[in-house]
Amino acid sequence: MEFLTLFTDLSSGHQSLGLIANITAIDWLFLAQQVQDAKVLDQIQTAFNNFIQSGQAWAMAFGIVFGYIFRVFTGPS
């Protein structure tokens, strides 16, 4: 709460900065949760390998290429 007060005081009365400070307040209890499975890098590696092996990488590449071509031909001249 002290940070919000300090941030509002630093804003020199600008209401928009005070509003931003209230919106961006973080619930620290939510961030302090216990992790059940700490093998995050293994999970990322498994997901990436599945992404490559299932052909989704090729689908994404074709989508980017064809989307760009479509944008070039349909965009304003």
N, C-alpha and C positions, 0 to 999 in steps of 0.2 A: 504494500500500500504506500510505502514511503516513496517508491519510484514514481508512482502515479502522481503523487502530490508534487514531487520535484519536477516532473515533466510538465505538469500543468503550470507551475510557477515559472518555468523557463519559457513557456510559450508567450509570455507577456500579454496575457489576456485573450489570445486568439482561441476562439471556441473550437475551431476545427482540430487543432493539435490536442486539446484536451479530450475531444471525442475519439481521436485515434488512440490515445493512451488508454481509454476505457475499453475500446474494442479489442486491443491487442493484449489485454491482461491474460496471463497464463495461469491455469489451474495447476499448481505445482504438485498436488496430490495425484493428478492424472499422470504426470510424467514420472512419478516415483513408483510405478508398478513393478512387480517382480517378474522376471523373464523365466519362463518355464523351459524353453529350448534355446540355448545360447549359441547354437551352431548356425549363426546367421550366414556366414560366408559359404558354408556347405549348401545351405538352402538356395542361395543366389546362384551358385555354380550349377546345381541340379536344375534349376529353372532355366538358366541360360542354355544348358546342354539340351534340354527338352525343346526349347525354342528353335534351336538349330536343327535338331534331328527330325522334328515334326514338319519341317518345311515352312514354318511361319516366317523365317528370315527372308526366304525367296518371295513370299507373298508380300511382305512389307516393302522389299526393294522394287518389285513390279508396281506396287501401288504408288510409291513415290514417283517413279519414272513416268507412268501413265498419267498420274495426277498432274504432274508438271507439264506434260505435253498437252493435256486437256486444257489446262489453264492458259498456256501460250496461245492455243488456237481459238479459244473462246473469249479471251480478254479484250479490253479495248485496244484499238489500233493506235 
